[in-house]
């Protein structure tokens, strides 16, 4: 049975309005019981392109505290420059410029063609990716994946806590936020169907919002994040 709590007490806020999805790796299996070819760590492309699989070297490059923090900033804001990232993180522009170029080299960020023109700085935006579980046989890749996942979990906790701390002054956005917890006995096939449908609903709404924004409907918009978790509980002893 789903437990639905009033928005005034708890909520699940926030994906970029373009849409972003993160799935955490597990020992996932396909609907036929065979091991899934790709892990559930998935950050879907905010700009409509199909996420690409993150290779071992790209994963190792990503699993750097400063690079993770910069990717987190770009995801939260949609785009940014080396100077903006540097100010936010308290780093030098030289440092952030170098690490941004490394993220670009591995296909984790790219130039943002929709950014303001006329300045000398490059505008960057995050690129979606998936993590292929077959790469995790490499111990170094496994360690890198663990580092990235811990950062994802920490980000989620911090983002939700920031939202909860501000909820008393968040009206009218507090009326649209929601936190729902549901536990049930599902088969592997049922859990797979649930996961896919949740993703489809999120994508449908975020894609439609992106299209309206690009058509000029920009009034009243702010960044919103969606978290959705589907995972098995531990087996009883």
Secondary structure, 3 states (H helix, E strand, C coil): CEEEECCCCCCCCCECCCCCCCCCCCCCECCCCCECCCCCCEECCCCCCCCEEECHHHHHHHCCHHHHHHHHHHHHHCCECHHHHHHHHCCCHHHHHHHHHHHHHCCCEEECCCCCCCCCCCCEEECCEEECHHHHHCHHHHHHHHHHHHHHHHHHHHHHHHHHHHHHHCCCHHHCCCEEEECCCCCHHHHHHHHHHHHHHHHHHHHHHHHHHHCCCCCCCCCECCCCCCCCCCCCC
